[in-house]
Amino acid sequence: MKIPLTEKHPLIGQMAENRVVFWPNDHYSAFQPDSSSSILKKEDIMEADRRLRRFAPFIEAAFPETKAQDGIIESPLVQADDMKEHLGTRYGVTIDGALHIKSDDSLTVSGSVKARGGIYEVLKYAEDLALEHEMIDLNEDHGQFDSEKFRDFFSDYTIICGSTGNLGLSIGIIGAALGFKVVIHMSSDAKQWKKDMLRGNGVTVIEHEDDYSKAVEEGREEALRDDKGYFVDDEDSKPLFLGYAVAALRLERQLEEKGIRVDEKHPLYVYLPCGVGSAPGGISFGLKHVFGDAVHPVFAEPVHSPCMLLGLITGMHDEVSVRDIGLDNRTIADGLAVGRPSKFAGKLLAGDIHSFYTVQDEEMYTLLAELYDREHMKIEPSATAGLPGPAILHQNLNRSELQDATHIVWSTGGSMVPDEEWQADYMRGRGE
Ligand SMILES: *Cc1c(COP(=O)(O)O)cnc(C)c1O
């Protein structure tokens, strides 16, 4: 007889009732770098890092706002003492250790964490094509990609992707800058301003009544019909994942610069908003390769879309959808409105994610307003999902595990949100 999913684990019943949950991952175990069974290795991350450096002259030329960073798209790490105080009070705990915010909301070019994976994958595709057609070799200046010759060449090719919004923005902006045709399949929950901005960049936007998985499916089918079409598969892309993983190498340097120690006695807890699992998965994969067992990745999902959590807790990964436990996958956290997780991130990282928790939509609005009032940071609702993390861990772990810890809340998007839109979110968070 088939056991109903909600009876497989007591937590699933609570999830099905739209309640917030915390799950300490039963499979969490010592990190095994480059085990033979691993489909990706540290060298893959290093290669991605080298590729992004090769493209720095192009990025700098095509996006002058990246000049100050020499064409490397990276975000600051900001210590947030006032917010830490506030979170302690809000959730009734005293948070040990410093709280830092990794501010991907302010990433240049596309204003969200997707500026890591999405841009990397398109650059890799462009480089592969250019190498194949002997337009460049690896030692030549990649500033040449910013030229009519290259744009003309790429204009024969189409990049296609399915997105809830931010990935589409990222792929659309970088794809258009290189001269590609770009087609983005958007789910019904994608924000109007994101569609408008893409169309303004010459990108074709196709809207779907269904949710994100359907948008991805349509995109995949379209790419199959086009022999000069390339599909960025958010559910199953290694390059995308590796682009995210490079963040760990950058974070290592930022922590060094700030004199923050990370070792077994000084653990690092990193709180990551999770949609399909590619961004938080890639970042965690990179972090484990850099810091090993001293780093503990914690994933945050909306109460209505806890797809990675459901995939891990059942061991069914992409074989299960939140709809199978009666959830509607409707959340205001657009980057996180995903009902079915990545085809490989959960399997690859099953033993490497410390824990999961879920967040209510209203809580995200409140945190958005609180963060602005305390730290003057303007982020989008989904990007706040990491903020309750440190307090939730204090409520659920032994103090000894959190002693001398550093907490990093990954803020995943926001700077491209039009001001009126952000003001409305802020007012809602203030309860006005
Ligand atoms: C996409 C996105 C995430 C999560 O990334 P996934 O790869 O879908 O897990 C988190 N926050 C924001 C703002 C995003 O756009």
PDBQT file of the ligand as one rigid body, heavy atoms in Angstrom, charges set to zero:
ROOT
HETATM    1  C1  LIG A 501      16.472  32.889  -7.844  1.00  0.00    +0.000 C 
HETATM    2  C2  LIG A 501      16.474  33.550  -6.547  1.00  0.00    +0.000 A 
HETATM    3  C3  LIG A 501      16.781  32.860  -5.379  1.00  0.00    +0.000 A 
HETATM    4  C4  LIG A 501      17.022  31.367  -5.284  1.00  0.00    +0.000 C 
HETATM    5  O1  LIG A 501      17.770  30.774  -6.306  1.00  0.00    +0.000 OA
HETATM    6  P1  LIG A 501      17.395  29.308  -6.820  1.00  0.00    +0.000 P 
HETATM    7  O2  LIG A 501      18.503  28.930  -7.715  1.00  0.00    +0.000 OA
HETATM    8  O3  LIG A 501      16.102  29.397  -7.544  1.00  0.00    +0.000 OA
HETATM    9  O4  LIG A 501      17.277  28.442  -5.615  1.00  0.00    +0.000 OA
HETATM   10  C5  LIG A 501      16.772  33.579  -4.203  1.00  0.00    +0.000 A 
HETATM   11  N1  LIG A 501      16.485  34.895  -4.173  1.00  0.00    +0.000 NA
HETATM   12  C6  LIG A 501      16.212  35.590  -5.281  1.00  0.00    +0.000 A 
HETATM   13  C7  LIG A 501      15.915  37.055  -5.176  1.00  0.00    +0.000 C 
HETATM   14  C8  LIG A 501      16.204  34.945  -6.505  1.00  0.00    +0.000 A 
HETATM   15  O5  LIG A 501      15.905  35.640  -7.608  1.00  0.00    +0.000 OA
ENDROOT
TORSDOF 0
